[in-house]
Amino acid sequence: MKSFALIGAAGYIAPRHMQAIRDTGHDLVAAMDTNDSVGIMDSYFPDAAFFTEFERFDRHLEKLKRSGHQVDYVSICSPNYLHDAHIRFGLRYGADVICEKPIVLNPWNIDALEELENETGHKVFNILQLRLHPSIIALKEKVSGAPSDKVFEFDLTYITSRGNWYYTSWKGNNEKSGGIATNIGVHFYDMLQWVFGPVKENIVHIHTHDRAAGYFEFAKAKVRWFLSINSDTLPEDVKAKGKRTYRSLNIEGEELEFSDGFTDLHTLSYKGILNGGGFRIGEARAAINIVHEIRTTIPVGLIGSYHPFCELPLANHPFK
């Protein structure tokens, strides 16, 4: 049985990691979060030590090491801007690291972390769960089997409504989250480049506090994309059903079935890592390059081939 420590236990995604650790038959021995609203741990690992101060968490792990019970893996679900520092902590402690997306905010951070991997002899793994989704695997097989000169037409739309709390949290701070495209889009961009090959062109049409949109040309696809956290951008039929999330992957005019199959993807990710596989930090490089370019590119506005949702009226920032 492997032992795990978890940094960032109070967030939305942490329970997926707790479930993955439990369902693969391993043990969470310590967790840390500055927020103490972590009652969810009782459903998975009620005996795990918990800390709200990083210094005490660090000291506890050192005590475990000295007593011969060193943690094997450090799982990271902390805010995006802290991933780099927390990965470094895990490697220097002497553990392998499993980190949520985005693994880091800047491409050069990957270079430095790969150097630290070599120095410590430990590995960093990224959760790239969409690569394990059956519909995405089937899509990749379809694209791989197409004629070599085939270029697919693809529209990606992802709207996940968020309330005003979002803007006062770290997620609403671009320096901490990387903005909309980084925070909610990076795993889609990873999926797109994994399926359709290297990106050849990256145009940003809109990039505001509540939405982002643009155009990619990959080796095997032309992609129009739109992301939003504003419920006003939901299609009317979705609003009528009382839903607050809309996800559409449309290839060549046909909708890709993508509504189910998400529940166990973190567990599958952990199984792959624990069985000697998993996605190493270098495999995240293409997506991190994409989001960094989006973040540093001036939007061109509604010109060229843009997603039709770009024409929806823009909203004012709730705190400006």
Short mmCIF file of the C-alpha atoms (twelve columns), coordinates in Angstrom:
data_MODEL
# 
_entry.id   MODEL 
# 
loop_
_atom_site.group_PDB 
_atom_site.id 
_atom_site.type_symbol 
_atom_site.label_atom_id 
_atom_site.label_alt_id 
_atom_site.label_comp_id 
_atom_site.label_asym_id 
_atom_site.label_seq_id 
_atom_site.Cartn_x 
_atom_site.Cartn_y 
_atom_site.Cartn_z 
_atom_site.pdbx_PDB_model_num 
ATOM 1   C CA . MET A 1   0.000   0.000  0.000   1 
ATOM 2   C CA . LYS A 2   1.282   3.448  -0.974  1 
ATOM 3   C CA . SER A 3   0.861   6.472  1.282   1 
ATOM 4   C CA . PHE A 4   -0.256  9.873  0.027   1 
ATOM 5   C CA . ALA A 5   -0.253  13.463 1.241   1 
ATOM 6   C CA . LEU A 6   -2.666  15.997 -0.234  1 
ATOM 7   C CA . ILE A 7   -2.140  19.750 -0.616  1 
ATOM 8   C CA . GLY A 8   -5.391  21.594 -1.266  1 
ATOM 9   C CA . ALA A 9   -8.051  19.476 0.441   1 
ATOM 10  C CA . ALA A 10  -10.933 21.962 0.564   1 
ATOM 11  C CA . GLY A 11  -11.398 22.662 -3.135  1 
ATOM 12  C CA . TYR A 12  -13.835 21.343 -5.712  1 
ATOM 13  C CA . ILE A 13  -11.515 18.758 -7.241  1 
ATOM 14  C CA . ALA A 14  -9.881  17.356 -4.080  1 
ATOM 15  C CA . PRO A 15  -12.608 14.737 -3.451  1 
ATOM 16  C CA . ARG A 16  -11.835 13.192 -6.860  1 
ATOM 17  C CA . HIS A 17  -8.283  12.638 -5.661  1 
ATOM 18  C CA . MET A 18  -9.440  11.282 -2.317  1 
ATOM 19  C CA . GLN A 19  -11.732 8.847  -4.116  1 
ATOM 20  C CA . ALA A 20  -8.950  7.815  -6.493  1 
ATOM 21  C CA . ILE A 21  -6.563  7.114  -3.614  1 
ATOM 22  C CA . ARG A 22  -9.210  5.078  -1.782  1 
ATOM 23  C CA . ASP A 23  -10.463 3.196  -4.847  1 
ATOM 24  C CA . THR A 24  -6.948  2.157  -5.841  1 
ATOM 25  C CA . GLY A 25  -6.453  0.674  -2.380  1 
ATOM 26  C CA . HIS A 26  -4.021  3.196  -0.928  1 
ATOM 27  C CA . ASP A 27  -3.949  5.542  2.067   1 
ATOM 28  C CA . LEU A 28  -4.111  9.288  2.573   1 
ATOM 29  C CA . VAL A 29  -2.060  9.964  5.702   1 
ATOM 30  C CA . ALA A 30  -1.920  13.780 5.722   1 
ATOM 31  C CA . ALA A 31  -3.652  16.728 4.089   1 
ATOM 32  C CA . MET A 32  -3.266  20.475 4.168   1 
ATOM 33  C CA . ASP A 33  -5.441  23.458 3.259   1 
ATOM 34  C CA . THR A 34  -5.618  26.994 4.600   1 
ATOM 35  C CA . ASN A 35  -9.396  26.528 4.659   1 
ATOM 36  C CA . ASP A 36  -10.632 24.093 7.306   1 
ATOM 37  C CA . SER A 37  -13.932 23.209 5.580   1 
ATOM 38  C CA . VAL A 38  -12.777 19.700 4.779   1 
ATOM 39  C CA . GLY A 39  -15.499 17.536 6.296   1 
ATOM 40  C CA . ILE A 40  -15.577 15.597 3.023   1 
ATOM 41  C CA . MET A 41  -12.436 13.824 4.290   1 
ATOM 42  C CA . ASP A 42  -14.638 11.877 6.719   1 
ATOM 43  C CA . SER A 43  -16.141 10.050 3.750   1 
ATOM 44  C CA . TYR A 44  -12.747 8.850  2.592   1 
ATOM 45  C CA . PHE A 45  -9.939  9.112  5.161   1 
ATOM 46  C CA . PRO A 46  -11.229 10.218 8.577   1 
ATOM 47  C CA . ASP A 47  -7.944  9.228  10.243  1 
ATOM 48  C CA . ALA A 48  -5.724  11.386 8.018   1 
ATOM 49  C CA . ALA A 49  -3.820  14.157 9.791   1 
ATOM 50  C CA . PHE A 50  -4.976  17.615 8.705   1 
ATOM 51  C CA . PHE A 51  -3.216  20.986 8.847   1 
ATOM 52  C CA . THR A 52  -4.152  24.562 7.981   1 
ATOM 53  C CA . GLU A 53  -0.551  25.779 8.214   1 
ATOM 54  C CA . PHE A 54  1.963   24.607 5.653   1 
ATOM 55  C CA . GLU A 55  4.816   24.717 8.166   1 
ATOM 56  C CA . ARG A 56  3.081   22.205 10.453  1 
ATOM 57  C CA . PHE A 57  2.215   19.999 7.482   1 
ATOM 58  C CA . ASP A 58  5.860   20.092 6.358   1 
ATOM 59  C CA . ARG A 59  7.065   19.199 9.859   1 
ATOM 60  C CA . HIS A 60  4.615   16.290 10.080  1 
ATOM 61  C CA . LEU A 61  5.849   14.815 6.816   1 
ATOM 62  C CA . GLU A 62  9.447   15.134 8.012   1 
ATOM 63  C CA . LYS A 63  8.537   13.263 11.194  1 
ATOM 64  C CA . LEU A 64  7.024   10.494 9.086   1 
ATOM 65  C CA . LYS A 65  10.203  10.324 7.032   1 
ATOM 66  C CA . ARG A 66  12.429  10.094 10.099  1 
ATOM 67  C CA . SER A 67  10.251  7.328  11.536  1 
ATOM 68  C CA . GLY A 68  10.550  5.279  8.349   1 
ATOM 69  C CA . HIS A 69  7.032   6.051  7.087   1 
ATOM 70  C CA . GLN A 70  7.858   8.469  4.291   1 
ATOM 71  C CA . VAL A 71  4.980   9.491  2.037   1 
ATOM 72  C CA . ASP A 72  5.247   7.990  -1.449  1 
ATOM 73  C CA . TYR A 73  3.149   10.542 -3.352  1 
ATOM 74  C CA . VAL A 74  2.183   14.176 -2.843  1 
ATOM 75  C CA . SER A 75  -1.072  15.047 -4.624  1 
ATOM 76  C CA . ILE A 76  -1.635  18.727 -5.417  1 
ATOM 77  C CA . CYS A 77  -5.020  20.433 -5.744  1 
ATOM 78  C CA . SER A 78  -3.962  23.894 -4.622  1 
ATOM 79  C CA . PRO A 79  -4.604  27.160 -6.553  1 
ATOM 80  C CA . ASN A 80  -2.926  27.254 -9.956  1 
ATOM 81  C CA . TYR A 81  -0.235  29.788 -9.074  1 
ATOM 82  C CA . LEU A 82  0.997   27.601 -6.195  1 
ATOM 83  C CA . HIS A 83  1.439   24.412 -8.231  1 
ATOM 84  C CA . ASP A 84  5.059   25.126 -9.103  1 
ATOM 85  C CA . ALA A 85  6.088   25.694 -5.471  1 
ATOM 86  C CA . HIS A 86  4.129   22.706 -4.197  1 
ATOM 87  C CA . ILE A 87  5.570   20.401 -6.865  1 
ATOM 88  C CA . ARG A 88  9.046   21.535 -5.816  1 
ATOM 89  C CA . PHE A 89  8.179   20.773 -2.207  1 
ATOM 90  C CA . GLY A 90  7.039   17.246 -3.080  1 
ATOM 91  C CA . LEU A 91  10.127  16.463 -5.144  1 
ATOM 92  C CA . ARG A 92  12.550  17.824 -2.547  1 
ATOM 93  C CA . TYR A 93  10.764  15.912 0.180   1 
ATOM 94  C CA . GLY A 94  11.488  12.724 -1.766  1 
ATOM 95  C CA . ALA A 95  8.076   11.826 -3.198  1 
ATOM 96  C CA . ASP A 96  6.594   11.521 -6.639  1 
ATOM 97  C CA . VAL A 97  4.010   14.214 -7.377  1 
ATOM 98  C CA . ILE A 98  0.535   14.086 -8.926  1 
ATOM 99  C CA . CYS A 99  -0.729  17.550 -9.860  1 
ATOM 100 C CA . GLU A 100 -4.033  18.876 -11.127 1 
ATOM 101 C CA . LYS A 101 -4.288  20.967 -14.274 1 
ATOM 102 C CA . PRO A 102 -2.784  23.370 -15.200 1 
ATOM 103 C CA . ILE A 103 0.467   21.871 -14.013 1 
ATOM 104 C CA . VAL A 104 2.065   25.335 -14.078 1 
ATOM 105 C CA . LEU A 105 1.152   28.707 -15.558 1 
ATOM 106 C CA . ASN A 106 4.267   29.319 -17.683 1 
ATOM 107 C CA . PRO A 107 6.174   27.086 -20.116 1 
ATOM 108 C CA . TRP A 108 9.572   27.855 -18.547 1 
ATOM 109 C CA . ASN A 109 8.375   26.434 -15.233 1 
ATOM 110 C CA . ILE A 110 8.205   23.021 -16.926 1 
ATOM 111 C CA . ASP A 111 11.884  23.229 -17.878 1 
ATOM 112 C CA . ALA A 112 12.913  24.014 -14.304 1 
ATOM 113 C CA . LEU A 113 10.756  21.239 -12.847 1 
ATOM 114 C CA . GLU A 114 12.141  18.675 -15.270 1 
ATOM 115 C CA . GLU A 115 15.630  19.650 -14.086 1 
ATOM 116 C CA . LEU A 116 14.482  19.131 -10.490 1 
ATOM 117 C CA . GLU A 117 13.062  15.732 -11.443 1 
ATOM 118 C CA . ASN A 118 16.500  14.742 -12.696 1 
ATOM 119 C CA . GLU A 119 18.189  16.078 -9.551  1 
ATOM 120 C CA . THR A 120 15.861  14.303 -7.125  1 
ATOM 121 C CA . GLY A 121 15.157  11.138 -9.091  1 
ATOM 122 C CA . HIS A 122 11.411  11.599 -8.554  1 
ATOM 123 C CA . LYS A 123 8.633   12.131 -11.068 1 
ATOM 124 C CA . VAL A 124 5.863   14.641 -11.686 1 
ATOM 125 C CA . PHE A 125 2.562   13.478 -13.188 1 
ATOM 126 C CA . ASN A 126 -0.231  15.669 -14.544 1 
ATOM 127 C CA . ILE A 127 -3.930  14.791 -14.455 1 
ATOM 128 C CA . LEU A 128 -4.930  14.906 -18.137 1 
ATOM 129 C CA . GLN A 129 -8.174  13.043 -17.630 1 
ATOM 130 C CA . LEU A 130 -9.834  13.858 -20.961 1 
ATOM 131 C CA . ARG A 131 -7.283  11.637 -22.689 1 
ATOM 132 C CA . LEU A 132 -8.906  8.748  -20.813 1 
ATOM 133 C CA . HIS A 133 -12.502 9.560  -21.747 1 
ATOM 134 C CA . PRO A 134 -13.959 6.866  -24.074 1 
ATOM 135 C CA . SER A 135 -15.450 9.430  -26.483 1 
ATOM 136 C CA . ILE A 136 -12.129 11.254 -26.816 1 
ATOM 137 C CA . ILE A 137 -10.234 8.007  -27.336 1 
ATOM 138 C CA . ALA A 138 -12.726 7.088  -30.075 1 
ATOM 139 C CA . LEU A 139 -12.310 10.539 -31.655 1 
ATOM 140 C CA . LYS A 140 -8.527  10.192 -31.664 1 
ATOM 141 C CA . GLU A 141 -8.858  6.796  -33.379 1 
ATOM 142 C CA . LYS A 142 -11.215 8.315  -35.967 1 
ATOM 143 C CA . VAL A 143 -8.785  11.136 -36.726 1 
ATOM 144 C CA . SER A 144 -5.805  8.776  -36.867 1 
ATOM 145 C CA . GLY A 145 -7.674  6.581  -39.357 1 
ATOM 146 C CA . ALA A 146 -8.673  9.456  -41.654 1 
ATOM 147 C CA . PRO A 147 -6.796  10.246 -44.899 1 
ATOM 148 C CA . SER A 148 -3.498  12.012 -44.221 1 
ATOM 149 C CA . ASP A 149 -4.684  15.225 -45.907 1 
ATOM 150 C CA . LYS A 150 -8.007  15.360 -44.060 1 
ATOM 151 C CA . VAL A 151 -8.516  18.512 -41.984 1 
ATOM 152 C CA . PHE A 152 -11.543 18.366 -39.681 1 
ATOM 153 C CA . GLU A 153 -13.889 21.245 -38.829 1 
ATOM 154 C CA . PHE A 154 -14.464 21.371 -35.075 1 
ATOM 155 C CA . ASP A 155 -16.413 23.648 -32.713 1 
ATOM 156 C CA . LEU A 156 -15.806 23.530 -28.966 1 
ATOM 157 C CA . THR A 157 -18.247 25.242 -26.605 1 
ATOM 158 C CA . TYR A 158 -17.947 25.030 -22.833 1 
ATOM 159 C CA . ILE A 159 -20.042 27.143 -20.463 1 
ATOM 160 C CA . THR A 160 -19.820 26.441 -16.731 1 
ATOM 161 C CA . SER A 161 -21.736 29.107 -14.840 1 
ATOM 162 C CA . ARG A 162 -20.146 30.735 -11.814 1 
ATOM 163 C CA . GLY A 163 -21.586 33.204 -9.300  1 
ATOM 164 C CA . ASN A 164 -20.041 36.415 -8.002  1 
ATOM 165 C CA . TRP A 165 -17.989 34.448 -5.450  1 
ATOM 166 C CA . TYR A 166 -15.722 33.467 -8.355  1 
ATOM 167 C CA . TYR A 167 -14.383 36.990 -8.726  1 
ATOM 168 C CA . THR A 168 -13.396 37.359 -5.079  1 
ATOM 169 C CA . SER A 169 -11.676 33.966 -5.034  1 
ATOM 170 C CA . TRP A 170 -8.219  33.282 -6.438  1 
ATOM 171 C CA . LYS A 171 -9.932  31.999 -9.591  1 
ATOM 172 C CA . GLY A 172 -11.027 35.512 -10.483 1 
ATOM 173 C CA . ASN A 173 -7.464  36.838 -10.188 1 
ATOM 174 C CA . ASN A 174 -5.698  36.371 -13.527 1 
ATOM 175 C CA . GLU A 175 -2.264  36.391 -11.902 1 
ATOM 176 C CA . LYS A 176 -3.282  33.468 -9.691  1 
ATOM 177 C CA . SER A 177 -5.504  31.448 -12.018 1 
ATOM 178 C CA . GLY A 178 -4.235  32.458 -15.451 1 
ATOM 179 C CA . GLY A 179 -7.706  33.655 -16.434 1 
ATOM 180 C CA . ILE A 180 -10.674 31.867 -17.981 1 
ATOM 181 C CA . ALA A 181 -8.753  30.144 -20.762 1 
ATOM 182 C CA . THR A 182 -6.175  28.705 -18.373 1 
ATOM 183 C CA . ASN A 183 -8.474  27.835 -15.504 1 
ATOM 184 C CA . ILE A 184 -11.290 26.063 -17.367 1 
ATOM 185 C CA . GLY A 185 -9.835  25.601 -20.835 1 
ATOM 186 C CA . VAL A 186 -6.413  24.018 -20.426 1 
ATOM 187 C CA . HIS A 187 -7.629  20.408 -20.339 1 
ATOM 188 C CA . PHE A 188 -9.671  20.990 -23.510 1 
ATOM 189 C CA . TYR A 189 -6.648  22.471 -25.269 1 
ATOM 190 C CA . ASP A 190 -4.583  19.471 -24.203 1 
ATOM 191 C CA . MET A 191 -7.254  17.178 -25.599 1 
ATOM 192 C CA . LEU A 192 -7.385  19.074 -28.906 1 
ATOM 193 C CA . GLN A 193 -3.635  18.943 -29.534 1 
ATOM 194 C CA . TRP A 194 -3.543  15.282 -28.420 1 
ATOM 195 C CA . VAL A 195 -6.239  14.381 -30.966 1 
ATOM 196 C CA . PHE A 196 -5.439  16.732 -33.846 1 
ATOM 197 C CA . GLY A 197 -1.684  17.213 -33.612 1 
ATOM 198 C CA . PRO A 198 0.539   20.292 -33.182 1 
ATOM 199 C CA . VAL A 199 -1.018  23.759 -33.198 1 
ATOM 200 C CA . LYS A 200 -0.111  25.820 -36.272 1 
ATOM 201 C CA . GLU A 201 -2.140  28.962 -35.577 1 
ATOM 202 C CA . ASN A 202 -3.615  30.419 -32.384 1 
ATOM 203 C CA . ILE A 203 -5.902  33.453 -32.736 1 
ATOM 204 C CA . VAL A 204 -7.753  35.023 -29.806 1 
ATOM 205 C CA . HIS A 205 -11.003 36.818 -30.620 1 
ATOM 206 C CA . ILE A 206 -12.306 37.604 -27.119 1 
ATOM 207 C CA . HIS A 207 -10.682 37.395 -23.682 1 
ATOM 208 C CA . THR A 208 -12.572 39.070 -20.826 1 
ATOM 209 C CA . HIS A 209 -13.298 38.355 -17.158 1 
ATOM 210 C CA . ASP A 210 -16.171 35.977 -17.976 1 
ATOM 211 C CA . ARG A 211 -15.426 34.494 -21.420 1 
ATOM 212 C CA . ALA A 212 -12.743 33.718 -23.950 1 
ATOM 213 C CA . ALA A 213 -12.929 32.616 -27.557 1 
ATOM 214 C CA . GLY A 214 -10.639 32.033 -30.461 1 
ATOM 215 C CA . TYR A 215 -9.510  29.935 -33.382 1 
ATOM 216 C CA . PHE A 216 -6.925  27.179 -33.622 1 
ATOM 217 C CA . GLU A 217 -5.479  25.531 -36.644 1 
ATOM 218 C CA . PHE A 218 -3.972  22.168 -35.776 1 
ATOM 219 C CA . ALA A 219 -2.259  19.722 -38.101 1 
ATOM 220 C CA . LYS A 220 -5.551  17.859 -38.537 1 
ATOM 221 C CA . ALA A 221 -8.286  20.354 -37.615 1 
ATOM 222 C CA . LYS A 222 -9.602  23.888 -37.716 1 
ATOM 223 C CA . VAL A 223 -11.182 24.668 -34.364 1 
ATOM 224 C CA . ARG A 224 -13.453 27.495 -33.226 1 
ATOM 225 C CA . TRP A 225 -13.720 27.604 -29.427 1 
ATOM 226 C CA . PHE A 226 -15.756 29.473 -26.832 1 
ATOM 227 C CA . LEU A 227 -15.492 29.295 -23.034 1 
ATOM 228 C CA . SER A 228 -17.618 31.148 -20.492 1 
ATOM 229 C CA . ILE A 229 -18.520 31.280 -16.804 1 
ATOM 230 C CA . ASN A 230 -21.491 33.592 -17.429 1 
ATOM 231 C CA . SER A 231 -24.917 31.900 -17.330 1 
ATOM 232 C CA . ASP A 232 -26.260 34.552 -19.724 1 
ATOM 233 C CA . THR A 233 -24.268 32.873 -22.508 1 
ATOM 234 C CA . LEU A 234 -26.127 29.565 -22.094 1 
ATOM 235 C CA . PRO A 235 -28.384 28.555 -25.013 1 
ATOM 236 C CA . GLU A 236 -32.048 29.320 -24.325 1 
ATOM 237 C CA . ASP A 237 -33.106 25.657 -24.345 1 
ATOM 238 C CA . VAL A 238 -30.463 24.895 -21.717 1 
ATOM 239 C CA . LYS A 239 -31.658 27.780 -19.528 1 
ATOM 240 C CA . ALA A 240 -35.253 26.550 -19.884 1 
ATOM 241 C CA . LYS A 241 -34.234 23.210 -18.380 1 
ATOM 242 C CA . GLY A 242 -32.682 24.962 -15.393 1 
ATOM 243 C CA . LYS A 243 -29.188 23.778 -16.260 1 
ATOM 244 C CA . ARG A 244 -26.093 25.888 -15.614 1 
ATOM 245 C CA . THR A 245 -23.545 23.971 -17.654 1 
ATOM 246 C CA . TYR A 246 -23.330 23.435 -21.395 1 
ATOM 247 C CA . ARG A 247 -20.694 21.378 -23.154 1 
ATOM 248 C CA . SER A 248 -20.614 20.830 -26.907 1 
ATOM 249 C CA . LEU A 249 -17.997 19.188 -29.111 1 
ATOM 250 C CA . ASN A 250 -19.148 19.384 -32.704 1 
ATOM 251 C CA . ILE A 251 -17.094 17.739 -35.428 1 
ATOM 252 C CA . GLU A 252 -18.068 18.104 -39.067 1 
ATOM 253 C CA . GLY A 253 -21.596 19.106 -38.040 1 
ATOM 254 C CA . GLU A 254 -22.124 16.099 -35.761 1 
ATOM 255 C CA . GLU A 255 -22.309 16.314 -31.991 1 
ATOM 256 C CA . LEU A 256 -19.817 14.177 -30.121 1 
ATOM 257 C CA . GLU A 257 -21.500 12.413 -27.196 1 
ATOM 258 C CA . PHE A 258 -19.633 13.786 -24.230 1 
ATOM 259 C CA . SER A 259 -22.142 14.105 -21.411 1 
ATOM 260 C CA . ASP A 260 -21.173 11.063 -19.346 1 
ATOM 261 C CA . GLY A 261 -18.074 9.119  -18.418 1 
ATOM 262 C CA . PHE A 262 -16.365 11.720 -16.200 1 
ATOM 263 C CA . THR A 263 -16.950 10.195 -12.766 1 
ATOM 264 C CA . ASP A 264 -14.042 7.762  -12.655 1 
ATOM 265 C CA . LEU A 265 -11.439 9.518  -14.793 1 
ATOM 266 C CA . HIS A 266 -9.305  10.545 -11.814 1 
ATOM 267 C CA . THR A 267 -9.337  6.981  -10.532 1 
ATOM 268 C CA . LEU A 268 -8.242  5.783  -13.986 1 
ATOM 269 C CA . SER A 269 -5.500  8.429  -13.930 1 
ATOM 270 C CA . TYR A 270 -4.223  7.172  -10.573 1 
ATOM 271 C CA . LYS A 271 -4.365  3.561  -11.715 1 
ATOM 272 C CA . GLY A 272 -2.214  4.436  -14.709 1 
ATOM 273 C CA . ILE A 273 0.359   6.241  -12.563 1 
ATOM 274 C CA . LEU A 274 0.507   3.500  -9.929  1 
ATOM 275 C CA . ASN A 275 0.907   0.862  -12.641 1 
ATOM 276 C CA . GLY A 276 3.933   2.589  -14.135 1 
ATOM 277 C CA . GLY A 277 2.168   4.800  -16.679 1 
ATOM 278 C CA . GLY A 278 0.557   8.191  -16.322 1 
ATOM 279 C CA . PHE A 279 1.222   11.492 -18.066 1 
ATOM 280 C CA . ARG A 280 4.556   13.061 -17.204 1 
ATOM 281 C CA . ILE A 281 5.068   16.788 -16.880 1 
ATOM 282 C CA . GLY A 282 6.535   17.150 -20.376 1 
ATOM 283 C CA . GLU A 283 3.284   15.942 -21.921 1 
ATOM 284 C CA . ALA A 284 1.549   19.051 -20.572 1 
ATOM 285 C CA . ARG A 285 3.948   21.377 -22.385 1 
ATOM 286 C CA . ALA A 286 1.865   21.856 -25.548 1 
ATOM 287 C CA . ALA A 287 -1.250  22.904 -23.611 1 
ATOM 288 C CA . ILE A 288 0.741   25.213 -21.312 1 
ATOM 289 C CA . ASN A 289 2.277   26.864 -24.370 1 
ATOM 290 C CA . ILE A 290 -1.216  27.347 -25.801 1 
ATOM 291 C CA . VAL A 291 -2.701  28.969 -22.686 1 
ATOM 292 C CA . HIS A 292 0.359   31.160 -22.176 1 
ATOM 293 C CA . GLU A 293 0.027   32.427 -25.747 1 
ATOM 294 C CA . ILE A 294 -3.700  33.070 -25.249 1 
ATOM 295 C CA . ARG A 295 -2.992  34.933 -22.018 1 
ATOM 296 C CA . THR A 296 -0.365  37.187 -23.608 1 
ATOM 297 C CA . THR A 297 -2.082  37.788 -26.963 1 
ATOM 298 C CA . ILE A 298 -4.150  40.892 -27.687 1 
ATOM 299 C CA . PRO A 299 -7.619  39.798 -28.907 1 
ATOM 300 C CA . VAL A 300 -8.301  40.667 -32.538 1 
ATOM 301 C CA . GLY A 301 -12.074 41.076 -32.160 1 
ATOM 302 C CA . LEU A 302 -14.735 39.601 -34.413 1 
ATOM 303 C CA . ILE A 303 -12.759 39.055 -37.584 1 
ATOM 304 C CA . GLY A 304 -11.941 35.901 -39.492 1 
ATOM 305 C CA . SER A 305 -13.406 32.540 -38.509 1 
ATOM 306 C CA . TYR A 306 -14.872 33.034 -35.044 1 
ATOM 307 C CA . HIS A 307 -17.249 31.036 -32.873 1 
ATOM 308 C CA . PRO A 308 -20.895 32.188 -33.267 1 
ATOM 309 C CA . PHE A 309 -21.233 32.677 -29.488 1 
ATOM 310 C CA . CYS A 310 -18.722 35.520 -29.811 1 
ATOM 311 C CA . GLU A 311 -21.621 37.716 -30.944 1 
ATOM 312 C CA . LEU A 312 -23.358 37.472 -27.573 1 
ATOM 313 C CA . PRO A 313 -23.347 40.827 -25.700 1 
ATOM 314 C CA . LEU A 314 -20.472 41.305 -23.284 1 
ATOM 315 C CA . ALA A 315 -21.141 41.711 -19.576 1 
ATOM 316 C CA . ASN A 316 -19.709 44.240 -17.155 1 
ATOM 317 C CA . HIS A 317 -17.393 42.983 -14.449 1 
ATOM 318 C CA . PRO A 318 -19.525 42.676 -11.279 1 
ATOM 319 C CA . PHE A 319 -16.954 44.501 -9.133  1 
ATOM 320 C CA . LYS A 320 -15.947 47.284 -11.485 1 
# 
